Amino acid sequence: MIVIEDLATRPDLREPALALGGVGGEFLQHGLAGLLAKSSHLAARWPEYFLVLLEDGVPVARTAAVPVGFPTAERPELPDHGWDAALIWAAEDLMSTRETKTLVALEVMVAPGRRGGGLATKALEALRKRATDTGMRKLVVPVRPAGKENEPRLSFEDYIARRRADGLPEDPWLRTHERLGARFVKVAPFAMTVTGTFAQWKAWTGVELRDGLTAVPGGIAPVLASSAQDVGVYVEPNVWLEHLTDEASTC
């Protein structure tokens, strides 16, 4: 039986939940927004939106989200900078009086060895319910298509357009969202950006960059590098999806 807790009521779950690991390559933690959005920071600032799924008292999955003011006059649409911009919005809203009525899901992490068994679906359902319970009108997600890591050089648009015979997305993570009723909003072409020197990329990935494009472990797109400038830039696209909450249907 799966039991769902949050860190607001069970702060003791913080360390075992964080021990489940992270999404994507370690290098993603070295972007500016990545440094701001470390799971430990999210757990400390928004514990009510940091949910932990337990089986026999042991964490098997976690999910984290941040509340933002959207839509507003200054923010009429979801940002092209996706995940990175969502973190900036959340930080801005902490320092303002802007009403926050949209929840942005930033991660869903399932324990290695437990993936593919429906835990990610349960985590998303729990987060959507939490959004409803806290008065949010919608849950939006900058989705990082899980299977794209296997084809980093393939066009992102071509990848997300793939459909199975039953009409559902070929990518398993996109398929999970669509089965739960999520609506496609737009592609966020610059969802995550990480910049580093050749030496830094070697330390982060174990890969020596070459001039031009280089695929790295945990990346869904290649790194664009210049040895003359000693810089490699990784720009990752995501897909904005929207889940309406029960709160929205009563507004």
C-alpha positions as CSV (number, residue, x, y, z in Angstrom):
1,M,0.0,0.0,0.0
2,I,1.3,3.4,-1.0
3,V,1.0,6.2,1.7
4,I,1.6,9.8,0.7
5,E,3.2,12.3,3.1
6,D,4.6,15.8,2.7
7,L,7.6,17.4,4.4
8,A,5.5,20.0,6.2
9,T,4.1,17.2,8.4
10,R,6.9,14.7,8.1
11,P,10.2,16.6,8.0
12,D,12.0,13.4,9.0
13,L,11.4,12.1,5.5
14,R,13.6,14.8,3.9
15,E,16.9,13.0,3.8
16,P,15.6,9.5,2.7
17,A,13.5,11.2,0.0
18,L,16.4,13.2,-1.3
19,A,18.5,10.0,-1.3
20,L,16.3,8.7,-4.2
21,G,18.6,10.6,-6.6
22,G,17.9,13.1,-9.3
23,V,16.7,13.4,-12.8
24,G,19.0,13.6,-15.8
25,G,22.7,14.2,-15.8
26,E,24.5,15.7,-12.8
27,F,25.5,18.6,-15.0
28,L,21.9,19.9,-14.8
29,Q,22.6,21.0,-11.2
30,H,25.2,23.5,-12.5
31,G,22.9,25.9,-14.4
32,L,21.9,29.1,-12.6
33,A,18.3,27.9,-12.0
34,G,19.5,24.4,-11.2
35,L,21.6,25.8,-8.3
36,L,18.5,27.6,-7.1
37,A,16.2,24.7,-7.5
38,K,18.2,21.9,-5.8
39,S,15.7,19.4,-4.3
40,S,17.0,20.3,-0.8
41,H,16.1,24.0,-1.3
42,L,12.6,23.1,-2.6
43,A,12.1,20.8,0.4
44,A,13.0,23.6,2.8
45,R,11.0,26.4,1.2
46,W,7.9,24.7,0.0
47,P,7.6,21.5,2.2
48,E,3.8,21.3,1.6
49,Y,4.4,20.8,-2.1
50,F,7.2,18.3,-1.6
51,L,5.4,15.0,-1.5
52,V,6.9,11.6,-0.6
53,L,5.4,8.3,-1.5
54,L,6.0,5.5,1.0
55,E,5.7,1.8,0.8
56,D,6.0,0.0,4.1
57,G,7.4,3.2,5.5
58,V,10.2,3.5,2.9
59,P,10.3,6.3,0.3
60,V,9.8,5.0,-3.2
61,A,9.1,8.2,-5.0
62,R,9.0,12.0,-4.5
63,T,7.6,15.0,-6.3
64,A,8.2,18.7,-5.8
65,A,6.5,21.8,-7.0
66,V,6.4,25.6,-6.6
67,P,3.5,28.0,-6.6
68,V,3.6,30.9,-9.0
69,G,1.5,33.9,-10.1
70,F,0.2,32.9,-13.5
71,P,-1.5,34.1,-15.7
72,T,-1.0,37.8,-15.0
73,A,-0.7,40.9,-17.1
74,E,3.1,40.6,-16.9
75,R,2.9,36.8,-17.5
76,P,0.3,36.2,-20.2
77,E,1.7,32.8,-21.2
78,L,4.0,30.1,-20.0
79,P,7.7,31.0,-20.6
80,D,9.9,29.8,-23.4
81,H,12.6,29.3,-20.8
82,G,10.4,26.7,-19.1
83,W,11.9,25.1,-16.0
84,D,14.5,27.8,-15.5
85,A,11.9,30.6,-15.8
86,A,9.5,28.9,-13.5
87,L,12.1,29.0,-10.7
88,I,12.7,32.7,-11.3
89,W,9.0,33.3,-11.2
90,A,8.7,31.5,-7.9
91,A,11.6,33.5,-6.4
92,E,10.2,36.7,-7.6
93,D,6.8,35.9,-6.1
94,L,8.4,35.2,-2.7
95,M,9.5,38.8,-2.7
96,S,6.2,40.3,-3.9
97,T,2.5,40.3,-3.0
98,R,1.5,38.6,-6.3
99,E,-1.2,36.0,-5.8
100,T,0.0,32.5,-6.6
101,K,-2.8,30.3,-8.1
102,T,-0.8,28.0,-10.4
103,L,1.4,25.1,-9.2
104,V,4.5,24.2,-11.3
105,A,5.7,20.7,-11.0
106,L,9.5,20.6,-11.1
107,E,10.4,17.0,-10.5
108,V,9.0,13.5,-10.1
109,M,11.6,11.0,-9.0
110,V,11.0,7.3,-8.7
111,A,13.4,5.0,-6.9
112,P,15.7,3.0,-9.3
113,G,14.3,-0.4,-9.7
114,R,10.7,0.8,-9.2
115,R,10.3,2.7,-12.4
116,G,7.6,1.6,-14.8
117,G,5.3,0.3,-12.1
118,G,2.8,3.3,-11.9
119,L,4.5,5.2,-9.1
120,A,5.0,8.3,-11.3
121,T,1.3,8.3,-12.1
122,K,0.5,8.1,-8.4
123,A,2.9,11.0,-7.7
124,L,1.3,13.2,-10.3
125,E,-2.2,12.4,-9.1
126,A,-1.1,13.3,-5.5
127,L,0.4,16.5,-6.7
128,R,-2.7,17.5,-8.7
129,K,-4.9,16.7,-5.6
130,R,-2.5,18.9,-3.4
131,A,-2.9,21.7,-6.0
132,T,-6.7,21.4,-5.6
133,D,-6.6,21.2,-1.8
134,T,-4.5,24.4,-1.6
135,G,-6.7,26.4,-3.9
136,M,-4.6,26.2,-7.1
137,R,-6.5,26.6,-10.4
138,K,-4.1,24.5,-12.4
139,L,-1.0,22.3,-12.3
140,V,1.5,23.0,-15.1
141,V,4.6,20.9,-15.9
142,P,7.6,21.6,-18.1
143,V,7.9,17.9,-19.1
144,R,11.4,16.5,-19.8
145,P,10.6,13.5,-22.2
146,A,12.3,10.6,-20.5
147,G,13.2,8.6,-23.7
148,K,14.8,11.5,-25.4
149,E,18.1,10.8,-23.6
150,N,18.4,7.8,-26.0
151,E,18.3,10.0,-29.1
152,P,19.9,13.4,-28.1
153,R,20.7,14.4,-31.7
154,L,17.1,13.8,-33.0
155,S,15.0,16.9,-33.5
156,F,12.9,17.6,-30.4
157,E,9.8,18.3,-32.5
158,D,10.2,15.1,-34.4
159,Y,10.6,13.1,-31.2
160,I,7.6,14.5,-29.4
161,A,5.4,14.0,-32.5
162,R,5.9,10.3,-32.4
163,R,2.7,8.4,-31.6
164,R,1.9,4.8,-31.0
165,A,-0.8,2.8,-32.8
166,D,-3.3,3.7,-30.0
167,G,-2.7,7.4,-30.6
168,L,-0.8,8.0,-27.4
169,P,2.7,9.5,-27.3
170,E,5.6,7.1,-27.9
171,D,7.6,8.7,-25.0
172,P,6.5,7.1,-21.7
173,W,6.6,10.3,-19.6
174,L,4.5,12.3,-22.1
175,R,2.2,9.3,-22.3
176,T,1.7,9.2,-18.5
177,H,0.6,12.9,-18.5
178,E,-1.7,12.5,-21.5
179,R,-3.4,9.5,-19.9
180,L,-4.1,11.7,-16.9
181,G,-5.8,14.3,-19.1
182,A,-3.0,16.8,-19.5
183,R,-3.3,19.4,-22.3
184,F,-0.4,20.3,-24.6
185,V,0.4,24.0,-24.3
186,K,3.7,24.7,-26.1
187,V,7.3,23.7,-26.5
188,A,9.7,25.5,-24.2
189,P,12.7,25.7,-26.4
190,F,15.1,27.0,-23.8
191,A,13.8,25.2,-20.7
192,M,17.2,24.5,-19.1
193,T,20.5,26.1,-19.9
194,V,23.9,25.0,-18.6
195,T,27.2,26.7,-19.5
196,G,30.7,25.6,-18.6
197,T,34.3,25.3,-19.7
198,F,35.7,22.2,-21.3
199,A,37.3,21.2,-18.0
200,Q,34.0,21.7,-16.2
201,W,32.1,19.5,-18.7
202,K,34.7,16.8,-18.3
203,A,34.3,16.9,-14.6
204,W,30.5,16.9,-14.8
205,T,30.1,14.2,-17.5
206,G,33.4,12.4,-18.0
207,V,33.2,13.4,-21.7
208,E,35.8,15.5,-23.6
209,L,33.9,18.1,-25.6
210,R,34.7,18.6,-29.3
211,D,34.1,21.7,-31.4
212,G,30.5,21.6,-32.6
213,L,28.0,19.2,-31.1
214,T,28.8,16.6,-28.4
215,A,26.3,14.2,-26.8
216,V,26.7,13.8,-23.0
217,P,25.3,11.2,-20.6
218,G,22.0,12.3,-19.1
219,G,21.4,14.9,-21.8
220,I,18.4,15.0,-24.2
221,A,20.2,17.4,-26.5
222,P,23.9,17.7,-27.4
223,V,26.3,20.4,-26.0
224,L,27.4,23.1,-28.5
225,A,31.1,23.8,-27.8
226,S,33.9,26.0,-29.0
227,S,37.5,25.2,-28.0
228,A,38.6,28.7,-29.1
229,Q,36.3,30.2,-26.5
230,D,36.7,27.3,-24.0
231,V,32.9,27.1,-23.5
232,G,30.2,24.5,-23.9
233,V,26.5,25.4,-23.8
234,Y,23.7,23.0,-23.3
235,V,20.2,24.1,-24.1
236,E,17.4,21.7,-23.3
237,P,13.8,22.0,-24.6
238,N,10.8,20.7,-22.6
239,V,7.1,20.5,-23.2
240,W,4.6,22.6,-21.2
241,L,1.6,20.5,-20.3
242,E,-1.4,21.7,-18.2
243,H,-3.5,19.7,-15.8
244,L,-6.7,21.5,-14.6
245,T,-7.6,20.9,-11.0
246,D,-11.0,20.4,-9.4
247,E,-10.6,24.0,-8.1
248,A,-10.6,25.3,-11.7
249,S,-13.9,23.5,-12.5
250,T,-15.7,25.3,-9.7
251,C,-14.4,28.8,-10.5
